[in-house]
Amino acid sequence: MRWPGGTTRPTEIVCDALVVGSGAGGSVAALELARAGRSVTVLEEGPRVTTEDLAATDPAESMRRLYRNAGATAVLGTPTIAYGEAHAVGGTTVVNGGLLWEPSPAVLDRWALWSGYGSYRSPVVAARFADVQRRLGMITQEHGDGNEDSRLLARAAESLGWRWQHPQRVVRGCRHLNRCATGCPSGAKQSMAVTYLPQAEALGARVLDGVRVERITHRQGVVRGVEATDSAGRPLRYRPRTLFVAAGPVGTPVLLRRSGIHRRTAGRRLALHLNLRTVARFPRIVDAVRGTMFTAQVQEHSALGMLVMPSNLTPGGLGAALAGRDPRQVDELLASLPHLGMFTTQVRMQGTAGIVGTLGGTPVLRHGMTRADHHALTLAFRRTARLLFAAGAVELVPPTSAAGPLRTEADVEEYCARVRPADWELVSVHAMASCPMALPERGGVCDELGRPHGFTNLHLCDASVLPGAPGISPQGTIMSFAHELVGRHLETV
């Protein structure tokens, strides 16, 4: 093959343990391998940013720099879904809310039954989660300064007799600066960039940013090399003893398929959490720009895969949520910003998405939302509306650009009767299960050590290995599985 610049002789690097990707899964692999005395190299395609960089950078610029495709990846279908994932040292942990939820025993049991592998149930995963919780200093996030939108939601839930709780977060001294989604400018959020990766580096691991992995070369189930290019376009060829791939729920299957590994199954099925965004106007000043990601989550309908919580409200975020609406309506809402709250309803998608090909090297994603998904979204919005009216909202802007404001329960019922699948404006920031841990005959790509079936020195350890969608923010689940996967690998070598 010819590499950029016309050269055919890439620099060759012999290494012990090579980790591709530095998010929740890759960082676990890097730290645990380094703690075991292994020589570790981590390759990350995205940039490395410090807390000082984040504090000095405009949130819009951080969005462009830290998100893949500036946060505008499309999952095609009816409707098109906007998908966002990070592309930076520390992965999506740099731009998420720092939430750390433990997967329920019911979810783990369901996954075990489907996958044919029964050893990732509680208490195995619970013990790993407890370790992650301790290492990252998980706290229960009280309301603190600001967060009036969360207080309103909590009081409304109590008035309806619905369950809610403060979120579990990995933060230390949160200053409620409302910039979780573009990188914490105070360093309070305990992302992989400020925890696991520096700890791994202190033990000798090397973390290289701006390195894109092109393909894995292999023969008879053994990885022989990893071909990559650095930020200057120079070709590199790594020859690792062991390879851990944690390039994300899209990046991992794309790399496998590009390398001729499980082309028929890798990335064919992708589980998503869908987000509905509802803007609510209140008669009183809410000042929702003062706060953090959220400090109350309504879990009354979690058994149905539905969660309701406030969302970061910023002028830019509001503008994105209102894209496609009449500019006069947008101007009116921006003028009443102190009275607004923006709320996210997360729904676990029953249909699946998948990687259907590439266009100019970029993966093309398509989903197959089902009729059941449409009914679930309608039910989720109806219950969100009831909750927000109970919170005192006088007007709701639903997640459909063609719909006008809703001011009564009757308006909501009429909207729910008319909304079509193509009308929903959906966002997803949680994808998983693209290379699930399961028996081959059940559609699995990897075994209980995260090894793609038929391979010995190749392991996957990110969201792609989860057997399904957990219905909660998945960082805790990803990290718990990654710790167990790497632990089992170390026991065998």
Steps between C-alpha positions, in 0.01 A plus 500: 500500500604861450487730801445878510786686340574210265723313743480122523720458808319586820688531826484164679444490877514178699293525819350289775141612561338738250168671579298669225270764649517686832139524621329315783611157376844579359606693809409205722712272281792743506501537878444135588765379256747759628425402861580141406843608381426488128654753264197689362449731202164674448405639157230768484381658177367817665685787669619529857356793692573618852263655751669833424429450129132437573473804726655724234295368207155606390247213544410511130866455405535217753201331338663522158834375628398227744208335321532279196357686200447798734217301662303470177516130417173388340328166552286476188146371504152623590573737663870586471661486844783735601772295670781651706821343625831648606829470325765604754739362757264372768226430247140583574576521874639847421163628374240298690327586827730290718211266583580162650207261525528129582329260256207325664505126576195464273689647203805282566282190530326582173834547326632173643198307373523650153878479461550147624772626737394499863801635686431875465208507744493659844696480725795480254409825324389660829843438651670661201260795514575549871870520413435761228278695738775506763777595258307788343349628824133468403264733685128564515459836327279729711334804346768743615521844341237561233332196339151642550377293205600185689330621817178564306516153346559332836208682665274412207595133524421502872160662436418216258640229725772418245850375587797730449852520634809715498752375243814306584794689356877484497581861583709672764399851594254560214462875447177469298642678196254329262764392248503124553424424135797697365760406760520600866692831530561456875643148497230379739374224271710190546534408134752245378717792387559608862486163678578162344723625217734714714520211747592264216763747377647518849553125472678536166219486244534720192187684376535629143236732358434578135571142389244337271501121478430386145488122530605190688704239318456142616552138406329188635337685788814682613554876468824563313497877473305825529534757222447865592581858403605779732373858502748596227381216277814290553441123489561287805489123545470359851578137576327433834508187708142573611248740346203657681254686278278759667423733210135539594170344395548624142877517469568149629278312251613726216865417578421128519317501168771707333744233622297205372393389849139384545382713210157338498420562869711790631288816505195336341293569811539808717288573808404863572347712771282769341457848647194723464564866581208704632523873569272624779404857581423587863324811636779548755870552436681166490842621387585147382835614360620496864574142586652174393391220267206424731446428868174303481403207282145362492515120489133413547485339157851352486355149465366619163844634407401865561683763707423873530752765603592864433761569233774760475325820399720747312408741219692280256340180624157657484565619146599148397185355657285753314668464160242483222240710678368840401775756578242721671416221744870442565557871567203507736628203696855636517358827633333306783806286579484559880153340504598192303615152584608230255426139593626170361294183493717196435333200337663162442457420129354156426597497134866505402739707294797381303800597290389447142817614326743788467502816292837661446633301794219617730265235639139518383252418776137402453234408753181299489273667754195280554133576552554405865773765521259763366241403760767510772608849394139618500443355847827650625408846373148478647642417844769767470233758421295396801808536719588845364148633537510375860826695535313818404583528129253713304630409154688209348693494173491135390779318312336556160587814304167515318298495823394814680524557876287284729325672789254242634465126552252503212766656274736220599244231421431653160873520426553137604212390278646680198878454534651261245827306522663737248408803714717421804819702549725251674850512644713211624824513697495136614578221254615150591485127420650524150740209567310321776643248738296191408525157346556510122171328427322776691656778298796557731829645381717439807533255789510555877857635478394750236684306230336500157412137439799320349764744634750455781682831555229748398255634760211750485422694817259786436126561455500278193526180709188562710226254405237776488393844620492530882238777508731720710800718426745220407839620630479294819397191306776544241769549764378206712505267199842633392652438844366143496619438143853623568510320834413170331764560233768563763407178678567303181844638412 
